[in-house]
Amino acid sequence: MYENLKAEIVRAGMSNSEMAAAVGLKYATMWRLLSGKQPFRLSQMTAIQRELEGRNDATYSLDYLFWDGDENGEGQSDQGAHDGSVRPD
């Protein structure tokens, strides 16, 4: 789950605990998020995106970073695609 995100964290030369600290999360929370046991909040996603963009001198879409490997719905319209897995703040 979240293979792109994990790869970009490594590319940034960071451990998961370092990423957690950089975006103001506890390591246990980061572990639950990366393992899919807890849904990401939009604010967490954008904080991680900004941290990675700054460290890797790159631009990432949230779709790329937080793709979970599920091909269901690929090529379909986005209508009704939001199932509440990302909670707005």
Order of alpha helices (4+ residues) and beta strands (2+ residues): alpha-alpha-alpha-alpha-alpha
